[in-house]
Amino acid sequence: LLGAVREILGAGTLFANAPLLLGESLSFLELTVVPDYGGFLILLLPPGGFIVLGLLLALKALIDDKAVKPQPVDDSHQHTEYAFTLNTHKADRAKED
């Protein structure tokens, strides 16, 4: 994902020059996403990776903040009910003895 975003925003292509690495049989992978795009060189350079990574992490944090968070389940009444039942059974046994 990081590499794809960098290549699309940096050069306007996806899998540019893929045949040089993978052979001519896979030249169909080359895709020009934005034709006549001048490019954004900083995104193609190593610092661009850190910039895009920071933007992706910020986007994820934003999405996580907007997501509906489940409410914690309050099961304290179940523990009280169990303790009450346990004490009732102990009291019943004491009466039988």
C-alpha positions as CSV (number, residue, x, y, z in Angstrom):
1,L,0.0,0.0,0.0
2,L,2.8,2.4,1.0
3,G,4.7,1.7,-2.3
4,A,1.6,2.1,-4.4
5,V,0.6,5.4,-2.9
6,R,4.1,6.7,-3.3
7,E,4.3,5.7,-6.9
8,I,0.9,7.0,-7.8
9,L,1.4,10.4,-6.1
10,G,5.1,10.6,-7.1
11,A,5.0,9.6,-10.7
12,G,1.3,9.1,-11.6
13,T,1.9,5.4,-12.6
14,L,1.7,2.0,-11.0
15,F,4.2,-0.7,-11.8
16,A,6.2,1.6,-14.0
17,N,9.1,-0.3,-15.7
18,A,7.8,-3.6,-14.4
19,P,9.0,-5.4,-17.5
20,L,12.6,-4.5,-16.6
21,L,12.3,-6.5,-13.5
22,L,9.7,-9.2,-14.3
23,G,10.2,-9.6,-18.1
24,E,8.3,-8.5,-21.2
25,S,5.5,-11.1,-20.5
26,L,4.3,-9.0,-17.6
27,S,4.4,-5.6,-19.4
28,F,0.6,-5.5,-19.1
29,L,1.1,-4.6,-15.4
30,E,2.2,-1.1,-16.3
31,L,-0.6,1.3,-15.6
32,T,-0.7,5.1,-16.0
33,V,-3.1,6.3,-13.4
34,V,-2.7,10.1,-14.0
35,P,-1.7,10.9,-17.6
36,D,0.5,13.9,-18.2
37,Y,1.4,14.1,-14.5
38,G,4.6,16.1,-13.8
39,G,5.3,14.1,-10.7
40,F,6.1,15.0,-7.1
41,L,9.7,14.0,-6.7
42,I,9.9,14.0,-2.9
43,L,7.5,11.1,-2.7
44,L,9.7,9.0,-4.9
45,L,12.8,9.6,-2.7
46,P,13.4,7.8,0.6
47,P,12.0,10.7,2.8
48,G,8.8,10.4,0.8
49,G,8.3,7.0,2.4
50,F,8.3,8.5,5.8
51,I,5.9,11.2,4.7
52,V,3.4,8.8,3.2
53,L,3.8,6.5,6.2
54,G,2.9,9.4,8.6
55,L,-0.1,10.3,6.4
56,L,-1.3,6.7,6.3
57,L,-1.0,6.4,10.1
58,A,-2.8,9.7,10.6
59,L,-5.6,8.5,8.3
60,K,-5.9,5.2,10.3
61,A,-6.0,7.1,13.6
62,L,-8.7,9.4,12.2
63,I,-10.8,6.4,11.0
64,D,-10.4,4.7,14.4
65,D,-11.5,7.8,16.2
66,K,-14.6,8.1,14.0
67,A,-15.5,4.4,14.4
68,V,-18.3,3.4,16.8
69,K,-16.7,2.0,19.9
70,P,-18.6,-0.8,21.7
71,Q,-19.8,0.1,25.2
72,P,-18.3,-1.9,28.0
73,V,-20.7,-4.5,29.3
74,D,-21.6,-4.0,33.0
75,D,-22.0,-7.6,34.3
76,S,-21.8,-6.7,38.0
77,H,-25.4,-7.7,38.5
78,Q,-24.5,-11.2,37.4
79,H,-21.9,-11.5,40.1
80,T,-24.3,-10.1,42.7
81,E,-26.9,-12.6,41.6
82,Y,-24.4,-15.5,41.8
83,A,-23.3,-14.4,45.3
84,F,-26.9,-14.1,46.4
85,T,-27.7,-17.6,45.1
86,L,-24.6,-19.0,46.7
87,N,-25.5,-17.5,50.1
88,T,-29.1,-18.7,49.8
89,H,-28.0,-22.3,49.2
90,K,-25.6,-22.1,52.2
91,A,-28.5,-20.8,54.4
92,D,-30.8,-23.6,53.2
93,R,-28.1,-26.2,54.0
94,A,-27.6,-24.7,57.5
95,K,-31.4,-25.0,58.1
96,E,-31.3,-28.7,57.1
97,D,-28.5,-29.5,59.5
